[in-house]
Amino acid sequence: MENFTENVPEIILLPSGGRLRPWAKADAPALAALADDRAIWRNMRDQFPHPYTPDHATFFFNTVANQPEKALIRALELPDGRVAGSVGVHFKEDVNRRSAELGYWLGRAFWGRGLMTEAARALTEHAFATYDLARIYAMVFAWNPASGRVLEKAGFTLEARLRDAITKDGTTVDGLLYARLRTAA
């Protein structure tokens, strides 16, 4: 994967009129307010903190959000300028170098509107068009069927149920592995 060092601030326009754009430090208050929700944390990896503070947002901006060689992470901005969530593709290495993992979350006030389906589809298509990826995949916690529907509507296919693969908040559940292949894009 070449050209990671060029952090091109592309904007991906969405059918809803929203856009995917780079996170900005000015987004810190909105990010902290949206992400500080136990319902979001419950469906994220343990590295996603709860409670989520402005200091966590600053850490995110200084590390994860600005490492283009490792991930392409974008804010989901609504037509009115409000940030609604985040979506990213995280590039893998070594023998998995043509794979990326899709990760996303959406503020609770924006659930049920199709926004994340639109964002996941757009970023997936952009990643396939821009990088030498063969597949993009995502893991869904079995207790979150809405996330599986987001992926299915974005063109992903359920590949596997990984039994007792995820432990979160004191509970172990199945992980549902979804993927979309370049050949299907």
N, C-alpha and C positions, 0 to 999 in steps of 0.2 A: 504494500500500500504506500504509494508515493504521495508527495505534496502535503504531508501532515503539518509541516512547519508553516505552511501558508494558512493562517486562520482566516479564511474568506468568510466575511459576515453575511453569507447569503440569507435571503429572506424567501421562504417558501410560502406562497399565497395559498390559502385554502378556499374551497367552494363557499364556505360560510362567510367569507370576507375577512376572516382572521388570518393570522400569519404565524409562522415559526421563525423565530429570530434568536440571535445570541442573547444569553442572559447579560444583564448590565448590573453594575453595583447599585444603581438607583432602584433596582427591583427588590432589594433586600427586605424592606418592610412588607411588601406584598408576598414575597416568598415565605417569610417567617409566619405571616398570618395564615396563609393557605396551608402550609405544611404542618403546622402545629395542630394536627387533628389526629386523634388516636385511630380513627377509622382508616385514614391513609397509612399511618405507620404500621398498622396491623397487616397490611398487604405488601409491605416493602421489606427489603433485607434489613438485617439488624444494624448495618452501618448507617441507616437512615434514622436519625435521632428522634427521641420523643421524651420530653417536650422539645419542640423545634424553636430555637431562639434566633435573634438577629446575628449572634456570633456564629451559629451554625451556617447561616446564609453566607456570611463573609468567608468562612472556611470553604464552602462549596464554590464560591466565585474564584477564590485564590488557588484552588486545586482542581477538583473534578471538572468544572465547567470550562476550564481553559487549558486543557491538555488535548489538543486536536489529534495527537498521535495515538491517543488511547480511546477517545470517544468524541462523538458529535452530539452535543446536548443542546437542545433549544427550548426556549420559553414558548408556551402557547399563549399568544396574545389575541384577545378578542377585537372585533372591529372598533369597539369604543376605547381601546387602549389598555384595558385591564388585563393583567396576567391571570390565566386560569389554571395553569399547570405546567408540566414539563414532560418532554419526550426525548429519548436519546438512543443512539446505537453505540454499543461498547465493543470495540474491536478486540478480537482474540489474537493470540500469538502462536508461534511454533506451528505444529501440524494443523492447528485450527485457524490459521491466519486468514482463510477465506470465509470465516464465519464472524458474525457479530450478534450480540444479544440486545434485543430491544427492551428498554425499560421505560416506564411512564407512570405518571400519577396525575390526577385531576382534582382540583378543589371541590369539596362536597357540594357547594352551591351550583356547580356546573354539571353535575352528574345527570345522566339520562337525556342529553341533548345531541348525542352523536359526535361531540367535539373530539373526543379522544380517538374514535374510529377514524375520523378525517385526518387527524394529526399523525396517527400511526401509519396510515396508508401513505400519506404524503412523504413522511420522513423515510419510510422503507423504500419507496420508489426513487427518492433522491439518492439514498445510499447506494442502491443498485446501479444507478446511472453514473455515480461519481467515483465509486471505489470498486476494486476487483473482488467483490464478494460473491460467493456461491450460495450462501444461505444466511438468513436472519431468523433468529429464534427468540422465543420468550417462554418463561416459566410462570405458570399461574398457580396460585394456591387453590386447592380444590374447593375451599369454602367461598371462593369468589367467582361464581359463574358469569357475572357481568363482565369481568375482564376477559374471559374466554370468548364471549360474544363480540367484544371489541376486536379481538384478533381475527375471528372468523369473518367478520364484516370487512376487515382490512385485507383479506386474501390469505390469511394463514390457515394452516391445516393442523388439526390435532394429530400428533405423531405418537405420543406415548403417555401413559399414566405411570408415573414413577411412585410406587407405593411407599408410604411413610418416608418420603424424601425431604420434607420440610418441617422444621420445628420452629415455631414462632409463638411467643406469648404463652409458653408452657404447654402447648399442644402440638402434636405431631400429626401431619396430614399428608395426603398425596400431593404430588406436584404434577401439573398437566403441562406437557411440553408441546408447544405449538411452533411451527416453522413455516417460512415462505422461502421458496427457492428462486434463484435468478431465472431459471428456465420457466418458471411459472409467472414471472413478472411481466 
